[in-house]
Amino acid sequence: MSNQIRRIQTISEYHKVRCLDKPKHPLISLVDYALIRDLPEDNNVNWLHNFYSIAMKKNMDAKLNYGQLEYDFDEGLMSFLAPNQVLNIVVENEAVNSNRSGWLLFFHKDFIWNTSLTKSIKNYEFFDYANNEALFLSDKEQKIIDSVFQNINSEIDNNIDAYSQNIIVSQIELLLNYSERFYNRQFITRKKNNHQILTQLEALLNAYFGSEDLPEKGLPTVQLVADSLNVSPNYLSGLLKSLTGLNTRQHIHQKLIEKAKEKLSTTKLTVSEIAYDLGFEHVQSFNKLFKTKTNLSPLEFRASFN
């Protein structure tokens, strides 16, 4: 059964759909997560919001998995959605969990228009992370994040004045900067499972570049690699960079150059044949990448072995 798509254009519409009181401001709202009720009949609904969403949730009704692996940060998690990204909520039990708590922050892009956040929000890559790549918070981190939400809530509760927008935007930026720091902590503290992904990446690239139909398949893309590892492209690149200093594309290029060096030094294939075997459509592209990565042309590299 395909999922139904439910588009929510405004924050006011969201409040109405969720049976919440009318928002105090049409372009921004902070909702107590305890007031939200997710029902099993909505399991086949894909929600698309026309505004940004930042959520911190505690004591959820379902066990969450992260990159197909279970984690022990069960007390709180954060998730981030940019406008028109898909959100799918799966409710496992009909019973309502009365202990759920947290915050749901919604803000329209017009609210941050002409502020420092207008451009900088694009730099926070976790808005492109998949839902199963949420940020898992420790108790200490929860308290920090909760205090920022409380500050935003207090400002929204006051009568909006000429200073409100800048104050709230500065708090949202603080929230995003803390989230970026905590994501980096998550990369570091989950080294065991993250190194499993690194091992899987190595095996994946070895198999891909070793396959006989590589000329037909072409070079592997970042999207293909991420899909194969069951993570989003941005999350995988951030994770790899924290572990190795290289993003996904750089890992692909590193493996490609390794295979090219092997063929150049152990076979008599021409440079064009090697380029084709490695999935390049044009030998010029292969020559340019090889020279960029090694400071030698393929022929210069081969000559160094003679």
VOTITOR-41923 format. One record per residue (C-alpha): x, y, z negated; residue number from 1. Coordinates in Angstrom, 3 decimals, always signed. Layout:
BEGIN
<node><c1>X</c1><c2>Y</c2><c3>Z</c3><i>NUM</i></node>
...
//
This chain:
BEGIN
<node><c1>+0.000</c1><c2>+0.000</c2><c3>+0.000</c3><i>1</i></node>
<node><c1>+1.470</c1><c2>+3.345</c2><c3>+1.060</c3><i>2</i></node>
<node><c1>+1.594</c1><c2>+6.144</c2><c3>-1.455</c3><i>3</i></node>
<node><c1>-0.809</c1><c2>+9.054</c2><c3>-1.280</c3><i>4</i></node>
<node><c1>+0.813</c1><c2>+12.487</c2><c3>-0.928</c3><i>5</i></node>
<node><c1>-0.444</c1><c2>+15.190</c2><c3>-3.280</c3><i>6</i></node>
<node><c1>+0.812</c1><c2>+18.707</c2><c3>-2.536</c3><i>7</i></node>
<node><c1>+0.695</c1><c2>+21.302</c2><c3>-5.301</c3><i>8</i></node>
<node><c1>+1.194</c1><c2>+24.770</c2><c3>-3.839</c3><i>9</i></node>
<node><c1>+1.125</c1><c2>+26.948</c2><c3>-6.949</c3><i>10</i></node>
<node><c1>+1.879</c1><c2>+26.672</c2><c3>-10.646</c3><i>11</i></node>
<node><c1>-1.715</c1><c2>+27.663</c2><c3>-11.389</c3><i>12</i></node>
<node><c1>-2.910</c1><c2>+24.745</c2><c3>-9.268</c3><i>13</i></node>
<node><c1>-0.647</c1><c2>+22.397</c2><c3>-11.231</c3><i>14</i></node>
<node><c1>-2.169</c1><c2>+23.596</c2><c3>-14.498</c3><i>15</i></node>
<node><c1>-5.649</c1><c2>+23.037</c2><c3>-13.111</c3><i>16</i></node>
<node><c1>-4.855</c1><c2>+19.525</c2><c3>-11.840</c3><i>17</i></node>
<node><c1>-3.303</c1><c2>+18.608</c2><c3>-15.204</c3><i>18</i></node>
<node><c1>-6.225</c1><c2>+20.117</c2><c3>-17.165</c3><i>19</i></node>
<node><c1>-3.945</c1><c2>+22.671</c2><c3>-18.831</c3><i>20</i></node>
<node><c1>-4.721</c1><c2>+26.227</c2><c3>-19.841</c3><i>21</i></node>
<node><c1>-4.145</c1><c2>+28.859</c2><c3>-17.185</c3><i>22</i></node>
<node><c1>-0.441</c1><c2>+29.833</c2><c3>-17.022</c3><i>23</i></node>
<node><c1>+0.520</c1><c2>+33.152</c2><c3>-18.601</c3><i>24</i></node>
<node><c1>+2.460</c1><c2>+34.099</c2><c3>-15.468</c3><i>25</i></node>
<node><c1>+1.682</c1><c2>+32.931</c2><c3>-11.895</c3><i>26</i></node>
<node><c1>+5.352</c1><c2>+32.362</c2><c3>-11.006</c3><i>27</i></node>
<node><c1>+6.721</c1><c2>+30.662</c2><c3>-14.131</c3><i>28</i></node>
<node><c1>+5.386</c1><c2>+28.295</c2><c3>-16.768</c3><i>29</i></node>
<node><c1>+6.775</c1><c2>+26.229</c2><c3>-19.617</c3><i>30</i></node>
<node><c1>+4.575</c1><c2>+23.276</c2><c3>-20.575</c3><i>31</i></node>
<node><c1>+4.704</c1><c2>+21.115</c2><c3>-23.685</c3><i>32</i></node>
<node><c1>+5.288</c1><c2>+17.618</c2><c3>-22.313</c3><i>33</i></node>
<node><c1>+3.077</c1><c2>+16.141</c2><c3>-25.048</c3><i>34</i></node>
<node><c1>+0.090</c1><c2>+17.729</c2><c3>-23.271</c3><i>35</i></node>
<node><c1>+0.723</c1><c2>+15.802</c2><c3>-20.040</c3><i>36</i></node>
<node><c1>-1.125</c1><c2>+12.533</c2><c3>-19.523</c3><i>37</i></node>
<node><c1>+0.023</c1><c2>+10.217</c2><c3>-16.748</c3><i>38</i></node>
<node><c1>-2.525</c1><c2>+7.618</c2><c3>-15.706</c3><i>39</i></node>
<node><c1>-2.020</c1><c2>+4.213</c2><c3>-14.015</c3><i>40</i></node>
<node><c1>-4.332</c1><c2>+5.260</c2><c3>-11.164</c3><i>41</i></node>
<node><c1>-1.719</c1><c2>+7.854</c2><c3>-10.192</c3><i>42</i></node>
<node><c1>+1.002</c1><c2>+5.224</c2><c3>-9.667</c3><i>43</i></node>
<node><c1>+0.525</c1><c2>+5.377</c2><c3>-5.899</c3><i>44</i></node>
<node><c1>+0.767</c1><c2>+9.160</c2><c3>-5.705</c3><i>45</i></node>
<node><c1>+3.780</c1><c2>+11.096</c2><c3>-4.418</c3><i>46</i></node>
<node><c1>+3.693</c1><c2>+14.620</c2><c3>-5.845</c3><i>47</i></node>
<node><c1>+5.201</c1><c2>+17.513</c2><c3>-3.882</c3><i>48</i></node>
<node><c1>+5.517</c1><c2>+20.824</c2><c3>-5.727</c3><i>49</i></node>
<node><c1>+6.122</c1><c2>+24.109</c2><c3>-3.926</c3><i>50</i></node>
<node><c1>+8.296</c1><c2>+25.343</c2><c3>-6.811</c3><i>51</i></node>
<node><c1>+11.282</c1><c2>+24.346</c2><c3>-8.927</c3><i>52</i></node>
<node><c1>+10.828</c1><c2>+21.902</c2><c3>-11.796</c3><i>53</i></node>
<node><c1>+13.138</c1><c2>+21.181</c2><c3>-14.733</c3><i>54</i></node>
<node><c1>+11.999</c1><c2>+18.582</c2><c3>-17.235</c3><i>55</i></node>
<node><c1>+13.263</c1><c2>+17.338</c2><c3>-20.568</c3><i>56</i></node>
<node><c1>+11.345</c1><c2>+14.295</c2><c3>-21.759</c3><i>57</i></node>
<node><c1>+11.568</c1><c2>+12.255</c2><c3>-24.931</c3><i>58</i></node>
<node><c1>+9.841</c1><c2>+9.032</c2><c3>-25.983</c3><i>59</i></node>
<node><c1>+8.496</c1><c2>+8.254</c2><c3>-22.537</c3><i>60</i></node>
<node><c1>+5.965</c1><c2>+5.514</c2><c3>-21.911</c3><i>61</i></node>
<node><c1>+8.250</c1><c2>+3.405</c2><c3>-19.721</c3><i>62</i></node>
<node><c1>+11.793</c1><c2>+2.112</c2><c3>-19.804</c3><i>63</i></node>
<node><c1>+13.948</c1><c2>+3.991</c2><c3>-17.339</c3><i>64</i></node>
<node><c1>+16.702</c1><c2>+2.638</c2><c3>-15.150</c3><i>65</i></node>
<node><c1>+19.609</c1><c2>+4.668</c2><c3>-13.865</c3><i>66</i></node>
<node><c1>+21.214</c1><c2>+3.520</c2><c3>-10.613</c3><i>67</i></node>
<node><c1>+19.634</c1><c2>+0.064</c2><c3>-11.218</c3><i>68</i></node>
<node><c1>+21.426</c1><c2>-0.153</c2><c3>-14.582</c3><i>69</i></node>
<node><c1>+19.813</c1><c2>+0.293</c2><c3>-17.997</c3><i>70</i></node>
<node><c1>+21.288</c1><c2>+2.867</c2><c3>-20.350</c3><i>71</i></node>
<node><c1>+21.004</c1><c2>+3.406</c2><c3>-24.062</c3><i>72</i></node>
<node><c1>+20.205</c1><c2>+7.133</c2><c3>-23.999</c3><i>73</i></node>
<node><c1>+16.536</c1><c2>+6.386</c2><c3>-24.677</c3><i>74</i></node>
<node><c1>+15.731</c1><c2>+9.454</c2><c3>-26.731</c3><i>75</i></node>
<node><c1>+15.833</c1><c2>+12.135</c2><c3>-24.071</c3><i>76</i></node>
<node><c1>+16.472</c1><c2>+12.760</c2><c3>-20.421</c3><i>77</i></node>
<node><c1>+16.359</c1><c2>+15.603</c2><c3>-17.955</c3><i>78</i></node>
<node><c1>+15.344</c1><c2>+15.685</c2><c3>-14.317</c3><i>79</i></node>
<node><c1>+15.464</c1><c2>+18.420</c2><c3>-11.694</c3><i>80</i></node>
<node><c1>+13.363</c1><c2>+18.968</c2><c3>-8.584</c3><i>81</i></node>
<node><c1>+13.675</c1><c2>+21.633</c2><c3>-5.904</c3><i>82</i></node>
<node><c1>+10.583</c1><c2>+22.746</c2><c3>-3.959</c3><i>83</i></node>
<node><c1>+8.985</c1><c2>+20.051</c2><c3>-1.796</c3><i>84</i></node>
<node><c1>+10.976</c1><c2>+17.161</c2><c3>-3.204</c3><i>85</i></node>
<node><c1>+8.992</c1><c2>+14.019</c2><c3>-3.911</c3><i>86</i></node>
<node><c1>+8.130</c1><c2>+13.004</c2><c3>-7.466</c3><i>87</i></node>
<node><c1>+6.673</c1><c2>+9.569</c2><c3>-8.162</c3><i>88</i></node>
<node><c1>+5.584</c1><c2>+8.645</c2><c3>-11.689</c3><i>89</i></node>
<node><c1>+4.994</c1><c2>+5.002</c2><c3>-12.578</c3><i>90</i></node>
<node><c1>+2.932</c1><c2>+4.275</c2><c3>-15.689</c3><i>91</i></node>
<node><c1>+3.395</c1><c2>+0.755</c2><c3>-16.995</c3><i>92</i></node>
<node><c1>+0.867</c1><c2>+0.854</c2><c3>-19.818</c3><i>93</i></node>
<node><c1>-2.542</c1><c2>+2.448</c2><c3>-20.096</c3><i>94</i></node>
<node><c1>-2.002</c1><c2>+3.251</c2><c3>-23.748</c3><i>95</i></node>
<node><c1>-1.043</c1><c2>+6.879</c2><c3>-24.285</c3><i>96</i></node>
<node><c1>+2.206</c1><c2>+7.394</c2><c3>-26.144</c3><i>97</i></node>
<node><c1>+1.353</c1><c2>+10.003</c2><c3>-28.767</c3><i>98</i></node>
<node><c1>+5.042</c1><c2>+10.458</c2><c3>-29.629</c3><i>99</i></node>
<node><c1>+6.108</c1><c2>+11.786</c2><c3>-26.238</c3><i>100</i></node>
<node><c1>+7.601</c1><c2>+15.260</c2><c3>-26.369</c3><i>101</i></node>
<node><c1>+9.720</c1><c2>+17.668</c2><c3>-24.393</c3><i>102</i></node>
<node><c1>+9.325</c1><c2>+20.495</c2><c3>-21.907</c3><i>103</i></node>
<node><c1>+8.364</c1><c2>+20.994</c2><c3>-18.285</c3><i>104</i></node>
<node><c1>+9.643</c1><c2>+24.241</c2><c3>-16.799</c3><i>105</i></node>
<node><c1>+8.194</c1><c2>+25.381</c2><c3>-13.483</c3><i>106</i></node>
<node><c1>+9.281</c1><c2>+28.477</c2><c3>-11.616</c3><i>107</i></node>
<node><c1>+8.598</c1><c2>+29.702</c2><c3>-8.101</c3><i>108</i></node>
<node><c1>+11.459</c1><c2>+30.839</c2><c3>-5.882</c3><i>109</i></node>
<node><c1>+9.822</c1><c2>+34.278</c2><c3>-5.815</c3><i>110</i></node>
<node><c1>+10.412</c1><c2>+34.584</c2><c3>-9.571</c3><i>111</i></node>
<node><c1>+14.188</c1><c2>+34.389</c2><c3>-9.112</c3><i>112</i></node>
<node><c1>+14.186</c1><c2>+36.482</c2><c3>-5.937</c3><i>113</i></node>
<node><c1>+16.820</c1><c2>+39.236</c2><c3>-5.886</c3><i>114</i></node>
<node><c1>+18.555</c1><c2>+37.877</c2><c3>-8.991</c3><i>115</i></node>
<node><c1>+21.934</c1><c2>+36.185</c2><c3>-9.403</c3><i>116</i></node>
<node><c1>+20.148</c1><c2>+32.819</c2><c3>-9.409</c3><i>117</i></node>
<node><c1>+18.810</c1><c2>+33.276</c2><c3>-5.864</c3><i>118</i></node>
<node><c1>+22.079</c1><c2>+32.091</c2><c3>-4.324</c3><i>119</i></node>
<node><c1>+23.709</c1><c2>+30.236</c2><c3>-7.204</c3><i>120</i></node>
<node><c1>+20.843</c1><c2>+27.767</c2><c3>-7.655</c3><i>121</i></node>
<node><c1>+21.938</c1><c2>+26.111</c2><c3>-4.412</c3><i>122</i></node>
<node><c1>+25.239</c1><c2>+25.224</c2><c3>-6.076</c3><i>123</i></node>
<node><c1>+23.605</c1><c2>+22.952</c2><c3>-8.653</c3><i>124</i></node>
<node><c1>+23.709</c1><c2>+19.685</c2><c3>-6.738</c3><i>125</i></node>
<node><c1>+21.704</c1><c2>+17.759</c2><c3>-9.326</c3><i>126</i></node>
<node><c1>+18.513</c1><c2>+19.220</c2><c3>-7.810</c3><i>127</i></node>
<node><c1>+19.180</c1><c2>+16.709</c2><c3>-5.023</c3><i>128</i></node>
<node><c1>+19.710</c1><c2>+13.742</c2><c3>-7.343</c3><i>129</i></node>
<node><c1>+17.140</c1><c2>+10.960</c2><c3>-7.224</c3><i>130</i></node>
<node><c1>+14.784</c1><c2>+10.402</c2><c3>-10.151</c3><i>131</i></node>
<node><c1>+16.686</c1><c2>+7.332</c2><c3>-11.327</c3><i>132</i></node>
<node><c1>+19.793</c1><c2>+9.512</c2><c3>-11.631</c3><i>133</i></node>
<node><c1>+18.385</c1><c2>+11.617</c2><c3>-14.429</c3><i>134</i></node>
<node><c1>+20.578</c1><c2>+13.270</c2><c3>-17.056</c3><i>135</i></node>
<node><c1>+20.576</c1><c2>+11.250</c2><c3>-20.270</c3><i>136</i></node>
<node><c1>+21.036</c1><c2>+13.397</c2><c3>-23.362</c3><i>137</i></node>
<node><c1>+22.630</c1><c2>+12.677</c2><c3>-26.712</c3><i>138</i></node>
<node><c1>+20.964</c1><c2>+14.003</c2><c3>-29.872</c3><i>139</i></node>
<node><c1>+23.340</c1><c2>+16.964</c2><c3>-29.993</c3><i>140</i></node>
<node><c1>+22.739</c1><c2>+17.793</c2><c3>-26.346</c3><i>141</i></node>
<node><c1>+18.972</c1><c2>+17.587</c2><c3>-26.833</c3><i>142</i></node>
<node><c1>+19.143</c1><c2>+20.209</c2><c3>-29.575</c3><i>143</i></node>
<node><c1>+21.147</c1><c2>+22.549</c2><c3>-27.364</c3><i>144</i></node>
<node><c1>+18.770</c1><c2>+22.171</c2><c3>-24.425</c3><i>145</i></node>
<node><c1>+15.711</c1><c2>+22.452</c2><c3>-26.664</c3><i>146</i></node>
<node><c1>+16.980</c1><c2>+25.761</c2><c3>-28.087</c3><i>147</i></node>
<node><c1>+17.243</c1><c2>+27.207</c2><c3>-24.570</c3><i>148</i></node>
<node><c1>+13.717</c1><c2>+26.072</c2><c3>-23.743</c3><i>149</i></node>
<node><c1>+12.539</c1><c2>+27.661</c2><c3>-26.984</c3><i>150</i></node>
<node><c1>+14.114</c1><c2>+30.960</c2><c3>-25.934</c3><i>151</i></node>
<node><c1>+12.340</c1><c2>+30.792</c2><c3>-22.579</c3><i>152</i></node>
<node><c1>+9.076</c1><c2>+29.927</c2><c3>-24.294</c3><i>153</i></node>
<node><c1>+9.346</c1><c2>+32.897</c2><c3>-26.661</c3><i>154</i></node>
<node><c1>+9.970</c1><c2>+35.271</c2><c3>-23.774</c3><i>155</i></node>
<node><c1>+7.034</c1><c2>+33.917</c2><c3>-21.739</c3><i>156</i></node>
<node><c1>+4.780</c1><c2>+34.182</c2><c3>-24.805</c3><i>157</i></node>
<node><c1>+5.627</c1><c2>+37.873</c2><c3>-25.161</c3><i>158</i></node>
<node><c1>+4.008</c1><c2>+40.389</c2><c3>-22.884</c3><i>159</i></node>
<node><c1>+5.985</c1><c2>+40.342</c2><c3>-19.636</c3><i>160</i></node>
<node><c1>+7.836</c1><c2>+43.646</c2><c3>-19.232</c3><i>161</i></node>
<node><c1>+10.575</c1><c2>+45.132</c2><c3>-17.060</c3><i>162</i></node>
<node><c1>+13.253</c1><c2>+43.137</c2><c3>-18.907</c3><i>163</i></node>
<node><c1>+11.526</c1><c2>+39.759</c2><c3>-18.957</c3><i>164</i></node>
<node><c1>+12.627</c1><c2>+38.502</c2><c3>-15.559</c3><i>165</i></node>
<node><c1>+16.343</c1><c2>+39.075</c2><c3>-16.136</c3><i>166</i></node>
<node><c1>+16.203</c1><c2>+37.610</c2><c3>-19.632</c3><i>167</i></node>
<node><c1>+14.375</c1><c2>+34.467</c2><c3>-18.489</c3><i>168</i></node>
<node><c1>+16.616</c1><c2>+34.052</c2><c3>-15.434</c3><i>169</i></node>
<node><c1>+19.710</c1><c2>+34.283</c2><c3>-17.647</c3><i>170</i></node>
<node><c1>+18.242</c1><c2>+31.535</c2><c3>-19.852</c3><i>171</i></node>
<node><c1>+17.531</c1><c2>+29.347</c2><c3>-16.802</c3><i>172</i></node>
<node><c1>+21.141</c1><c2>+29.839</c2><c3>-15.682</c3><i>173</i></node>
<node><c1>+22.308</c1><c2>+28.862</c2><c3>-19.160</c3><i>174</i></node>
<node><c1>+20.109</c1><c2>+25.757</c2><c3>-18.965</c3><i>175</i></node>
<node><c1>+21.588</c1><c2>+24.799</c2><c3>-15.587</c3><i>176</i></node>
<node><c1>+25.174</c1><c2>+25.378</c2><c3>-16.724</c3><i>177</i></node>
<node><c1>+24.673</c1><c2>+23.192</c2><c3>-19.798</c3><i>178</i></node>
<node><c1>+23.093</c1><c2>+20.543</c2><c3>-17.558</c3><i>179</i></node>
<node><c1>+26.089</c1><c2>+20.606</c2><c3>-15.224</c3><i>180</i></node>
<node><c1>+28.424</c1><c2>+20.164</c2><c3>-18.211</c3><i>181</i></node>
<node><c1>+26.354</c1><c2>+17.265</c2><c3>-19.570</c3><i>182</i></node>
<node><c1>+26.213</c1><c2>+15.548</c2><c3>-16.169</c3><i>183</i></node>
<node><c1>+30.003</c1><c2>+15.650</c2><c3>-16.122</c3><i>184</i></node>
<node><c1>+29.992</c1><c2>+14.088</c2><c3>-19.601</c3><i>185</i></node>
<node><c1>+27.684</c1><c2>+11.384</c2><c3>-18.278</c3><i>186</i></node>
<node><c1>+30.131</c1><c2>+10.592</c2><c3>-15.491</c3><i>187</i></node>
<node><c1>+32.940</c1><c2>+10.273</c2><c3>-18.032</c3><i>188</i></node>
<node><c1>+31.150</c1><c2>+8.343</c2><c3>-20.805</c3><i>189</i></node>
<node><c1>+29.740</c1><c2>+5.830</c2><c3>-18.333</c3><i>190</i></node>
<node><c1>+33.123</c1><c2>+4.928</c2><c3>-16.891</c3><i>191</i></node>
<node><c1>+32.582</c1><c2>+1.163</c2><c3>-17.124</c3><i>192</i></node>
<node><c1>+29.447</c1><c2>+1.167</c2><c3>-14.971</c3><i>193</i></node>
<node><c1>+30.762</c1><c2>+3.996</c2><c3>-12.809</c3><i>194</i></node>
<node><c1>+33.872</c1><c2>+1.973</c2><c3>-12.027</c3><i>195</i></node>
<node><c1>+31.533</c1><c2>-0.804</c2><c3>-10.907</c3><i>196</i></node>
<node><c1>+30.249</c1><c2>+1.619</c2><c3>-8.276</c3><i>197</i></node>
<node><c1>+33.844</c1><c2>+2.410</c2><c3>-7.315</c3><i>198</i></node>
<node><c1>+34.539</c1><c2>-1.321</c2><c3>-6.883</c3><i>199</i></node>
<node><c1>+31.362</c1><c2>-1.722</c2><c3>-4.846</c3><i>200</i></node>
<node><c1>+32.352</c1><c2>+1.235</c2><c3>-2.664</c3><i>201</i></node>
<node><c1>+35.745</c1><c2>-0.316</c2><c3>-1.948</c3><i>202</i></node>
<node><c1>+34.137</c1><c2>-3.637</c2><c3>-0.996</c3><i>203</i></node>
<node><c1>+31.516</c1><c2>-1.876</c2><c3>+1.127</c3><i>204</i></node>
<node><c1>+34.074</c1><c2>+0.127</c2><c3>+3.118</c3><i>205</i></node>
<node><c1>+36.349</c1><c2>-2.893</c2><c3>+3.578</c3><i>206</i></node>
<node><c1>+33.437</c1><c2>-4.912</c2><c3>+4.933</c3><i>207</i></node>
<node><c1>+32.227</c1><c2>-2.085</c2><c3>+7.156</c3><i>208</i></node>
<node><c1>+35.594</c1><c2>-1.316</c2><c3>+8.731</c3><i>209</i></node>
<node><c1>+36.311</c1><c2>-5.022</c2><c3>+9.034</c3><i>210</i></node>
<node><c1>+33.105</c1><c2>-5.868</c2><c3>+10.907</c3><i>211</i></node>
<node><c1>+33.277</c1><c2>-6.914</c2><c3>+14.549</c3><i>212</i></node>
<node><c1>+30.399</c1><c2>-4.659</c2><c3>+15.591</c3><i>213</i></node>
<node><c1>+31.994</c1><c2>-1.477</c2><c3>+14.204</c3><i>214</i></node>
<node><c1>+32.353</c1><c2>+0.056</c2><c3>+17.717</c3><i>215</i></node>
<node><c1>+28.585</c1><c2>-0.249</c2><c3>+18.170</c3><i>216</i></node>
<node><c1>+27.695</c1><c2>+0.934</c2><c3>+14.649</c3><i>217</i></node>
<node><c1>+29.994</c1><c2>+3.931</c2><c3>+14.658</c3><i>218</i></node>
<node><c1>+31.578</c1><c2>+5.588</c2><c3>+11.640</c3><i>219</i></node>
<node><c1>+29.804</c1><c2>+5.136</c2><c3>+8.297</c3><i>220</i></node>
<node><c1>+27.953</c1><c2>+8.195</c2><c3>+7.050</c3><i>221</i></node>
<node><c1>+27.780</c1><c2>+9.471</c2><c3>+3.476</c3><i>222</i></node>
<node><c1>+24.031</c1><c2>+8.779</c2><c3>+3.534</c3><i>223</i></node>
<node><c1>+24.556</c1><c2>+5.164</c2><c3>+4.611</c3><i>224</i></node>
<node><c1>+27.131</c1><c2>+4.566</c2><c3>+1.861</c3><i>225</i></node>
<node><c1>+24.930</c1><c2>+6.170</c2><c3>-0.804</c3><i>226</i></node>
<node><c1>+21.887</c1><c2>+4.155</c2><c3>+0.306</c3><i>227</i></node>
<node><c1>+23.931</c1><c2>+0.956</c2><c3>+0.154</c3><i>228</i></node>
<node><c1>+24.968</c1><c2>+1.778</c2><c3>-3.441</c3><i>229</i></node>
<node><c1>+21.410</c1><c2>+2.802</c2><c3>-4.451</c3><i>230</i></node>
<node><c1>+22.329</c1><c2>+6.370</c2><c3>-5.405</c3><i>231</i></node>
<node><c1>+21.752</c1><c2>+9.752</c2><c3>-3.806</c3><i>232</i></node>
<node><c1>+24.548</c1><c2>+11.264</c2><c3>-1.655</c3><i>233</i></node>
<node><c1>+25.189</c1><c2>+14.253</c2><c3>-3.920</c3><i>234</i></node>
<node><c1>+25.241</c1><c2>+12.151</c2><c3>-7.067</c3><i>235</i></node>
<node><c1>+27.678</c1><c2>+9.662</c2><c3>-5.532</c3><i>236</i></node>
<node><c1>+30.024</c1><c2>+12.439</c2><c3>-4.395</c3><i>237</i></node>
<node><c1>+29.926</c1><c2>+14.069</c2><c3>-7.838</c3><i>238</i></node>
<node><c1>+30.555</c1><c2>+10.753</c2><c3>-9.549</c3><i>239</i></node>
<node><c1>+33.461</c1><c2>+9.828</c2><c3>-7.262</c3><i>240</i></node>
<node><c1>+35.022</c1><c2>+13.264</c2><c3>-7.613</c3><i>241</i></node>
<node><c1>+34.954</c1><c2>+12.970</c2><c3>-11.409</c3><i>242</i></node>
<node><c1>+36.622</c1><c2>+9.542</c2><c3>-11.231</c3><i>243</i></node>
<node><c1>+39.086</c1><c2>+9.962</c2><c3>-8.374</c3><i>244</i></node>
<node><c1>+39.174</c1><c2>+13.616</c2><c3>-7.341</c3><i>245</i></node>
<node><c1>+37.757</c1><c2>+12.665</c2><c3>-3.926</c3><i>246</i></node>
<node><c1>+34.168</c1><c2>+12.937</c2><c3>-2.699</c3><i>247</i></node>
<node><c1>+32.409</c1><c2>+10.251</c2><c3>-0.644</c3><i>248</i></node>
<node><c1>+33.442</c1><c2>+11.640</c2><c3>+2.740</c3><i>249</i></node>
<node><c1>+37.061</c1><c2>+11.784</c2><c3>+1.628</c3><i>250</i></node>
<node><c1>+36.873</c1><c2>+8.142</c2><c3>+0.479</c3><i>251</i></node>
<node><c1>+35.513</c1><c2>+7.149</c2><c3>+3.888</c3><i>252</i></node>
<node><c1>+38.326</c1><c2>+9.040</c2><c3>+5.619</c3><i>253</i></node>
<node><c1>+40.909</c1><c2>+7.536</c2><c3>+3.280</c3><i>254</i></node>
<node><c1>+39.784</c1><c2>+4.004</c2><c3>+4.154</c3><i>255</i></node>
<node><c1>+39.602</c1><c2>+4.875</c2><c3>+7.839</c3><i>256</i></node>
<node><c1>+43.186</c1><c2>+6.206</c2><c3>+7.874</c3><i>257</i></node>
<node><c1>+44.325</c1><c2>+3.117</c2><c3>+5.960</c3><i>258</i></node>
<node><c1>+42.803</c1><c2>+0.865</c2><c3>+8.645</c3><i>259</i></node>
<node><c1>+44.209</c1><c2>+3.051</c2><c3>+11.444</c3><i>260</i></node>
<node><c1>+47.722</c1><c2>+2.857</c2><c3>+9.990</c3><i>261</i></node>
<node><c1>+47.385</c1><c2>-0.913</c2><c3>+9.754</c3><i>262</i></node>
<node><c1>+46.414</c1><c2>-1.213</c2><c3>+13.430</c3><i>263</i></node>
<node><c1>+49.062</c1><c2>+1.257</c2><c3>+14.584</c3><i>264</i></node>
<node><c1>+51.841</c1><c2>-0.575</c2><c3>+12.741</c3><i>265</i></node>
<node><c1>+50.839</c1><c2>-4.220</c2><c3>+13.325</c3><i>266</i></node>
<node><c1>+49.201</c1><c2>-4.300</c2><c3>+16.790</c3><i>267</i></node>
<node><c1>+49.970</c1><c2>-3.167</c2><c3>+20.314</c3><i>268</i></node>
<node><c1>+46.520</c1><c2>-1.670</c2><c3>+20.846</c3><i>269</i></node>
<node><c1>+46.507</c1><c2>+1.752</c2><c3>+22.476</c3><i>270</i></node>
<node><c1>+45.436</c1><c2>+4.774</c2><c3>+20.434</c3><i>271</i></node>
<node><c1>+42.206</c1><c2>+4.917</c2><c3>+22.446</c3><i>272</i></node>
<node><c1>+41.464</c1><c2>+1.258</c2><c3>+21.708</c3><i>273</i></node>
<node><c1>+42.123</c1><c2>+1.763</c2><c3>+17.998</c3><i>274</i></node>
<node><c1>+39.885</c1><c2>+4.830</c2><c3>+17.928</c3><i>275</i></node>
<node><c1>+37.084</c1><c2>+2.850</c2><c3>+19.592</c3><i>276</i></node>
<node><c1>+37.568</c1><c2>-0.134</c2><c3>+17.272</c3><i>277</i></node>
<node><c1>+37.226</c1><c2>+2.166</c2><c3>+14.255</c3><i>278</i></node>
<node><c1>+33.913</c1><c2>+3.582</c2><c3>+15.458</c3><i>279</i></node>
<node><c1>+35.003</c1><c2>+6.832</c2><c3>+17.127</c3><i>280</i></node>
<node><c1>+33.224</c1><c2>+7.920</c2><c3>+20.299</c3><i>281</i></node>
<node><c1>+36.070</c1><c2>+10.224</c2><c3>+21.339</c3><i>282</i></node>
<node><c1>+39.786</c1><c2>+9.590</c2><c3>+20.892</c3><i>283</i></node>
<node><c1>+40.348</c1><c2>+13.333</c2><c3>+20.422</c3><i>284</i></node>
<node><c1>+38.303</c1><c2>+13.223</c2><c3>+17.200</c3><i>285</i></node>
<node><c1>+40.400</c1><c2>+10.323</c2><c3>+15.927</c3><i>286</i></node>
<node><c1>+43.666</c1><c2>+12.095</c2><c3>+16.800</c3><i>287</i></node>
<node><c1>+42.557</c1><c2>+15.287</c2><c3>+15.059</c3><i>288</i></node>
<node><c1>+41.471</c1><c2>+13.513</c2><c3>+11.851</c3><i>289</i></node>
<node><c1>+44.617</c1><c2>+11.362</c2><c3>+11.734</c3><i>290</i></node>
<node><c1>+46.879</c1><c2>+14.415</c2><c3>+12.197</c3><i>291</i></node>
<node><c1>+44.928</c1><c2>+16.335</c2><c3>+9.520</c3><i>292</i></node>
<node><c1>+45.291</c1><c2>+13.545</c2><c3>+6.976</c3><i>293</i></node>
<node><c1>+48.874</c1><c2>+12.442</c2><c3>+7.702</c3><i>294</i></node>
<node><c1>+50.579</c1><c2>+15.438</c2><c3>+9.370</c3><i>295</i></node>
<node><c1>+51.500</c1><c2>+13.038</c2><c3>+12.183</c3><i>296</i></node>
<node><c1>+49.783</c1><c2>+12.118</c2><c3>+15.411</c3><i>297</i></node>
<node><c1>+48.912</c1><c2>+8.413</c2><c3>+15.808</c3><i>298</i></node>
<node><c1>+51.766</c1><c2>+8.013</c2><c3>+18.309</c3><i>299</i></node>
<node><c1>+54.221</c1><c2>+9.767</c2><c3>+15.987</c3><i>300</i></node>
<node><c1>+53.157</c1><c2>+7.475</c2><c3>+13.173</c3><i>301</i></node>
<node><c1>+53.627</c1><c2>+4.380</c2><c3>+15.368</c3><i>302</i></node>
<node><c1>+57.042</c1><c2>+5.606</c2><c3>+16.510</c3><i>303</i></node>
<node><c1>+58.213</c1><c2>+5.788</c2><c3>+12.883</c3><i>304</i></node>
<node><c1>+58.007</c1><c2>+1.979</c2><c3>+12.768</c3><i>305</i></node>
<node><c1>+60.250</c1><c2>+1.459</c2><c3>+15.797</c3><i>306</i></node>
//
